[in-house]
Amino acid sequence: PFSLVHSFCIIQRTMLEAPLRPPVNATLSTTGRTLSPLSIYQRSESSKVKKIVSKLELFIENPGHGGDEAAAGCLLLGEYAQDDYYRVIIVSAGAIRVLARILRVFQDNSLVQTAAFFAAVNLCFESTRNQVALEKEGIFDLVVAALKNHKSCRDVQTNALIVAYLMSKEQPDLLDGFVGEAPSLLQRALDISKHDFEEDEVQDIRLWLS
């Protein structure tokens, strides 16, 4: 079965106490998805998770110089969202709506787009409820916009493709949201990011796109 895990430079926990900034040369890559409980965080940090969501809302209201911090916040949410317990906390704090707004406000920032889609992947993985919530927030339009606006950014192309694939594979009716130029954009994204996947995963995505 097709499964995904994002791995990236670990963001230090102290960033929750200080302004949210990504580590130097922070990168994201797609290699599969971790389903085991988080090992770098304790499950007593629900208040800190909510604090991340609140900070992201501030960046939305004042986006001028908040791109790097917004990206760092999304990365942290994505890491926490690999744990089922924190995924519930994140969603209850309104993070799905916040992520959609982040994607809209920072449409030209490739790091924010990559990080926000990373968080979306982990929130929607095997969760029909979260997939529906993302769909209602217009995630498919945001995927298409990201694929168009960041054609040369492999990380954005990869993460946006994964969100679209996970959601419409588990809920085929959602594929109706991809019309017009969207299918060709998704195919192009796969061509760009295919080296991030195992060969059987590439075949699964090609079959989905056909």
Secondary structure as UniProt FT lines:
FT   STRAND          6..8
FT   HELIX           13..16
FT   TURN            24..25
FT   STRAND          28..30
FT   TURN            43..44
FT   HELIX           46..61
FT   TURN            64..65
FT   HELIX           67..80
FT   TURN            81..82
FT   HELIX           84..92
FT   TURN            93..94
FT   HELIX           95..105
FT   TURN            106..108
FT   HELIX           110..124
FT   TURN            125..126
FT   HELIX           128..136
FT   TURN            137..138
FT   HELIX           139..149
FT   TURN            150..152
FT   HELIX           154..170
FT   HELIX           172..177
FT   TURN            180..181
FT   HELIX           182..193
FT   HELIX           194..196
FT   HELIX           199..209
//
